[in-house]
Amino acid sequence: MRNILILTGFLLSNFGISFSQTNETARKNSKEISLTEIWNGTFSPERMNALNSMNGDFYSLLNYNRQTREATVDKYSYKTLEKVATIVSSKDLSEMNSISSYSFNNDETKLILGTNFSGIYRRSFSGTFYVYDIASKELILIGENIQEPIFSPDNQKVAFAKDNNIFIKDFAKNTTTQITKDGLKNSIINGITDWVYEEEFGFVRAFEWSADSKHLAFLRFDETAVPTFSMDIVGKELYPTQQVFKYPKAGEKNAIVTLQLFNVSSNKTQKIELGNYEYIPRIKWSNDANFLIANTLNRHQNNLKLYKIDAQKSSSTILLEETDKAYVDIHDNLTFLNDNSFIWTSEKDGFNHIYQYDFNGKLINQITKGNWEVTNYYGFDASKKTIYYQSVENGSINRGVYSIGLNGKNKKLLSEKDGQNSAAFSKNLNFFINTFQSTTNPPVYSLFTSEGKKLKVIVDNADLKTKLATYKMSPKEFSTIEINGNQLNMWMIKPLDFDASKKYPLFMFQYSGPGSQQVGNTWNAANDYWHNMLAQKGMIVVCVDGRGTGYKGAGFKKITQKELGKYEVEDQIAAAKKLAELPYINKNKIGIWGWSYGGFMSSNCILKGNDIFSTAIAVAPVTSWRFYDSIYTERYMQTPEENASGYDDNSPINYSEKLKGNFLLIHGTGDDNVHVQNSYRMINSLIEANKQFDLFIVPDRTHGIYEGKNMRLNLYTKMTNFVEKHLLN
């Protein structure tokens, strides 16, 4: 039921449960949430293994038996959800001690099996890979310490990367050809993205086979001129080691990236000219084996071009061009239909929607329309002329799975209406496994037909819901709060024994980065349990998604352009002041915390909002965008040379003298993403301003600060003690 409550002069649209219900729940629930339980997995929901859709109405799973230590790749039927076959078992492979990954060739007669993985950065790793023939059960080594092996469409070859070079193994000829030879660490990379592409454009493998297996397109990165960053790794030895890698900070030189085309028959590589550009964030072959599509971006990332490359002529023409006053987002939604027309998603009408173009770049139709966002594109069924997608049509905190005709008609909701739904479709798009969750429902995995008929619940997490009913858990109360002329999404967690006549400290959580969302109708993550634990100790926890966050249109998201940290901080400060007007909030006990971008925000808030915030925690914060990488930072800020005031006016380093309250700064020294340099410079600035603060520097930990025994338990114990000391006492 939707209740409209007028509270101390501002409107709060409240969707939570009533206080009488809350107090009744408090009498029934007795167990206290503990940090140990949060971090030992007590509240972890049961999840489905990531499935790999196969040809026909089948999917496969990689399963692991902890007792026998046997790893198996098993085949299942979508119709029955029953296992129909074991494709391969590690116990039958004398050369492999386990199976860590697998992928099929086109006709599913062979597998690439991976083991002995070693992580590189967030998404990248190397390992030992084999090809397994399902019929003969023959296992052939591809290579050790290699990256990203992939079958050619004709099933005769595998391309892979090693030591910054690309190789092709031909199984028919039993040969391995090294197609690049100039690869060199911290200098030249062939076929694998550099650090900043991996982190900000979200991909690692930068080589793609043509449909006829005659060409291999790849990106070459020349990062010779990119400045080098180094980190001392303390480790357990007598002397530290150094991690040294190329990291382009804002305004510095990027790698020079070029598109290369290797001809298998001639064994020759040719550079493809693509006009003026800074980045090549995507390459993809069309259905026509002769044509490759490459995305290019200028350095400001507000001019995107799709180039159509003729592999036979080695020539390129512009297929599609998009410009924006702020920036153009990169995505993976380019899909070619049988006639080589293509599906594309764009924010060009102010909201992210689905479009169809012909192969000359002429618009055929805008398929979805409205003041809402398409949040995922799942695929196109040619036989039904139907597109499947996810959107926020039922409200920006929710997600629904929909189908719609290619002509934009006959739209249908296929999933639950409320909460958040995501779909994993079968390859033929006949079925999908829907994951439904909400703030009151743990993840439920169900099998649906593509028409939206629910066939079977696979995993319901009912046991977790029953278990949590015995704990002191308060529901999130969703609402909107009017701040600076905008209706901002908000949730609030109150103590179960909430008494409106009492005064409670307020603790705010946020991330606030461009296009992000923290106020979503989703099930609990670890931080939600921590927030609930704090609420039961006697405080109110609130999260507000301010301007710059996502799923409310391009205008709302892109208002922060060239001013990261300005409007977002203004909104958090204004929200804190408005919430402080509530009769049950102690205006002298208001804190805020966040991680990464959220740490940047909480640092700014306690400095610029020192008249309202008395306490803040900043974990792995950016303290100046001058220190962060080029692609992310310049997308929103341009370069420091072009926008010096935007960088400096919103850097917490420049406002240390404003610190009045209690500030805890936390960082891992092995953070290759947001370098500990950010916190070191903040420390020096605070010292120069003669300000006292608390500090937790964690040796060798990366951006997530999770490596090692009890790391997260220790970290959250420290944060809990800090919050209790300064907000509850």
Rosetta blueprint (number, residue, H / E / L):
1 M L
2 R L
3 N E
4 I E
5 L E
6 I E
7 L E
8 T L
9 G L
10 F E
11 L E
12 L E
13 S E
14 N E
15 F L
16 G L
17 I L
18 S L
19 F H
20 S H
21 Q H
22 T H
23 N H
24 E H
25 T H
26 A H
27 R H
28 K H
29 N L
30 S L
31 K E
32 E L
33 I L
34 S L
35 L H
36 T H
37 E H
38 I H
39 W H
40 N H
41 G L
42 T L
43 F L
44 S L
45 P L
46 E L
47 R L
48 M L
49 N L
50 A L
51 L L
52 N E
53 S E
54 M L
55 N L
56 G L
57 D L
58 F E
59 Y E
60 S E
61 L E
62 L E
63 N E
64 Y E
65 N E
66 R L
67 Q L
68 T L
69 R L
70 E E
71 A E
72 T E
73 V E
74 D E
75 K E
76 Y E
77 S E
78 Y L
79 K L
80 T L
81 L L
82 E L
83 K E
84 V E
85 A E
86 T E
87 I E
88 V E
89 S E
90 S H
91 K H
92 D H
93 L L
94 S L
95 E L
96 M L
97 N L
98 S L
99 I L
100 S L
101 S E
102 Y E
103 S E
104 F E
105 N L
106 N L
107 D L
108 E L
109 T L
110 K E
111 L E
112 I E
113 L E
114 G E
115 T E
116 N E
117 F E
118 S E
119 G E
120 I L
121 Y L
122 R L
123 R L
124 S L
125 F E
126 S E
127 G E
128 T E
129 F E
130 Y E
131 V E
132 Y E
133 D E
134 I L
135 A L
136 S L
137 K L
138 E L
139 L E
140 I E
141 L E
142 I E
143 G E
144 E E
145 N E
146 I E
147 Q E
148 E E
149 P E
150 I E
151 F E
152 S L
153 P L
154 D L
155 N L
156 Q L
157 K E
158 V E
159 A E
160 F E
161 A E
162 K E
163 D L
164 N L
165 N E
166 I E
167 F E
168 I E
169 K E
170 D E
171 F L
172 A L
173 K L
174 N L
175 T E
176 T E
177 T E
178 Q E
179 I L
180 T L
181 K L
182 D L
183 G L
184 L E
185 K L
186 N L
187 S L
188 I E
189 I E
190 N E
191 G L
192 I E
193 T L
194 D L
195 W H
196 V H
197 Y H
198 E H
199 E H
200 E H
201 F L
202 G L
203 F L
204 V L
205 R E
206 A L
207 F E
208 E E
209 W E
210 S L
211 A L
212 D L
213 S L
214 K L
215 H E
216 L E
217 A E
218 F E
219 L E
220 R E
221 F E
222 D E
223 E L
224 T L
225 A L
226 V L
227 P L
228 T E
229 F E
230 S E
231 M E
232 D E
233 I E
234 V L
235 G L
236 K L
237 E L
238 L L
239 Y L
240 P L
241 T E
242 Q E
243 Q E
244 V E
245 F E
246 K E
247 Y L
248 P L
249 K E
250 A L
251 G L
252 E L
253 K L
254 N L
255 A L
256 I E
257 V E
258 T E
259 L E
260 Q E
261 L E
262 F E
263 N E
264 V L
265 S L
266 S L
267 N L
268 K E
269 T E
270 Q E
271 K E
272 I E
273 E L
274 L L
275 G L
276 N L
277 Y L
278 E L
279 Y E
280 I E
281 P E
282 R E
283 I E
284 K E
285 W E
286 S L
287 N L
288 D L
289 A L
290 N L
291 F E
292 L E
293 I E
294 A E
295 N E
296 T E
297 L E
298 N L
299 R L
300 H L
301 Q L
302 N L
303 N E
304 L E
305 K E
306 L E
307 Y E
308 K E
309 I E
310 D E
311 A L
312 Q L
313 K L
314 S L
315 S E
316 S E
317 T E
318 I E
319 L E
320 L E
321 E E
322 E E
323 T E
324 D L
325 K L
326 A L
327 Y L
328 V L
329 D L
330 I L
331 H L
332 D L
333 N L
334 L L
335 T E
336 F E
337 L L
338 N L
339 D L
340 N L
341 S L
342 F E
343 I E
344 W E
345 T E
346 S E
347 E L
348 K L
349 D L
350 G L
351 F L
352 N L
353 H E
354 I E
355 Y E
356 Q E
357 Y E
358 D L
359 F L
360 N L
361 G L
362 K L
363 L E
364 I E
365 N E
366 Q E
367 I L
368 T L
369 K L
370 G L
371 N L
372 W L
373 E L
374 V E
375 T E
376 N E
377 Y E
378 Y E
379 G E
380 F E
381 D E
382 A L
383 S L
384 K L
385 K L
386 T E
387 I E
388 Y E
389 Y E
390 Q E
391 S E
392 V L
393 E L
394 N L
395 G L
396 S L
397 I L
398 N L
399 R E
400 G E
401 V E
402 Y E
403 S E
404 I E
405 G E
406 L L
407 N L
408 G L
409 K L
410 N L
411 K L
412 K E
413 L E
414 L L
415 S L
416 E L
417 K L
418 D L
419 G L
420 Q E
421 N E
422 S E
423 A E
424 A E
425 F E
426 S L
427 K L
428 N L
429 L L
430 N L
431 F E
432 F E
433 I E
434 N E
435 T E
436 F E
437 Q E
438 S E
439 T L
440 T L
441 N E
442 P E
443 P E
444 V E
445 Y E
446 S E
447 L E
448 F E
449 T E
450 S L
451 E L
452 G L
453 K L
454 K E
455 L E
456 K E
457 V E
458 I E
459 V E
460 D L
461 N L
462 A H
463 D H
464 L H
465 K H
466 T H
467 K H
468 L H
469 A L
470 T L
471 Y E
472 K L
473 M L
474 S L
475 P L
476 K L
477 E E
478 F E
479 S E
480 T E
481 I E
482 E E
483 I E
484 N L
485 G L
486 N E
487 Q E
488 L E
489 N E
490 M E
491 W E
492 M E
493 I E
494 K L
495 P L
496 L L
497 D L
498 F L
499 D L
500 A L
501 S L
502 K L
503 K L
504 Y E
505 P E
506 L E
507 F E
508 M E
509 F E
510 Q L
511 Y L
512 S L
513 G L
514 P L
515 G L
516 S L
517 Q L
518 Q L
519 V L
520 G L
521 N L
522 T L
523 W L
524 N L
525 A L
526 A H
527 N H
528 D H
529 Y H
530 W H
531 H H
532 N H
533 M H
534 L H
535 A H
536 Q H
537 K L
538 G L
539 M L
540 I E
541 V E
542 V E
543 C E
544 V E
545 D E
546 G L
547 R L
548 G L
549 T L
550 G L
551 Y L
552 K L
553 G L
554 A H
555 G H
556 F H
557 K H
558 K H
559 I L
560 T L
561 Q L
562 K L
563 E L
564 L L
565 G L
566 K L
567 Y H
568 E H
569 V H
570 E H
571 D H
572 Q H
573 I H
574 A H
575 A H
576 A H
577 K H
578 K H
579 L H
580 A H
581 E L
582 L L
583 P L
584 Y L
585 I E
586 N E
587 K E
588 N E
589 K E
590 I E
591 G E
592 I E
593 W E
594 G E
595 W E
596 S L
597 Y H
598 G H
599 G H
600 F H
601 M H
602 S H
603 S H
604 N H
605 C H
606 I H
607 L H
608 K H
609 G L
610 N L
611 D L
612 I L
613 F L
614 S L
615 T E
616 A E
617 I E
618 A E
619 V E
620 A L
621 P L
622 V L
623 T L
624 S L
625 W H
626 R H
627 F H
628 Y L
629 D E
630 S H
631 I H
632 Y H
633 T H
634 E H
635 R H
636 Y H
637 M H
638 Q L
639 T L
640 P L
641 E L
642 E L
643 N L
644 A H
645 S H
646 G H
647 Y H
648 D H
649 D L
650 N L
651 S L
652 P H
653 I H
654 N H
655 Y H
656 S H
657 E H
658 K H
659 L L
660 K L
661 G L
662 N E
663 F E
664 L E
665 L E
666 I E
667 H E
668 G E
669 T L
670 G L
671 D L
672 D L
673 N L
674 V L
675 H L
676 V L
677 Q H
678 N H
679 S H
680 Y H
681 R H
682 M H
683 I H
684 N H
685 S H
686 L H
687 I H
688 E H
689 A L
690 N L
691 K L
692 Q L
693 F L
694 D E
695 L E
696 F E
697 I E
698 V E
699 P L
700 D L
701 R L
702 T L
703 H L
704 G L
705 I L
706 Y L
707 E L
708 G L
709 K L
710 N L
711 M H
712 R H
713 L H
714 N H
715 L H
716 Y H
717 T H
718 K H
719 M H
720 T H
721 N H
722 F H
723 V H
724 E H
725 K H
726 H H
727 L H
728 L H
729 N L
